[in-house]
Amino acid sequence: MDAVSQFFGWLFGTRPGVIALVAGGIVLFLIISVCLEVKTRKRFKNHEKKEGDWDLFDSDDESGWSEFEEDNK
């Protein structure tokens, strides 16, 4: 029980412990994101962009498009 207490004291009480905690969290979330990305690409591998599809980084020729009609003139 004393070893567990010392480990948590090192993990949260020292600079190398906190750096290891942050680095471990970054690695954990990186692994999760890669797994989810691979899973999504397997599911939608043959998806072609259609007329109704939208993209966060839309590459249409209309630059400066706005939802307000007055701004689009």
N, C-alpha and C positions, 0 to 999 in steps of 0.2 A: 504494500500500500504506500510505503514511503517513496518507492521508485516512481509511482504514478504522480504523486504530489511534486516530486522534484522535476519530472518532465513538464507538467503544466506550469510550474514556476519558471522553468527555462523558456517554455513556449511563449508565455504572455509577459514575462518579466524582464527579458533581455532583448537587446537589439537583434542579434542573430536569430533568436526564436521568432520574433515578430516578422522578420524578413522571410524566414522559412514558411511561416503561416501564410503570408501574402503570396509568395511564389507558388506555394502548393494550391492556393485558391485559383490563381491564374491558370495553372496547368490543368486543374480539374475542370474549369469552365471551358478551356480550349478543347479538351478531349470530348466534353459533352457537345460542344458546338460542331466539331468535326463529324461526330457520329450522327447528329441530326441532319447535317448537310448531306452526308452520303445517303442517308435514308430518304431524304426528300428528292435527291437527284435520281435515285432508283425508281421512285414512285412516278415522277414526272419526266422520264427520260426522253419521250418522244413529243413533248409539248411544243407546238409551234405557236408563235404569236399570231393572234387573230385580230380582227378589227375592234372588237370590244375589250380586248385586254389592255391593261394599263401597266406602266412601269414606273417605279420610283424615280429612276433616272431616265425620263422619257427622251428619246432621241429623235423626235419629230422635227420637221423643218421649221415649224412655227416657234420662233424664239420670242420670248417676252409675252406669251399668251397669258391672259388674265380671265377670270370668271366674270368680270364686270365688262359689259359690252362697250362702254365708253372708253375703256383703256385699250381696246383692241383696234381702234381706228387709226 
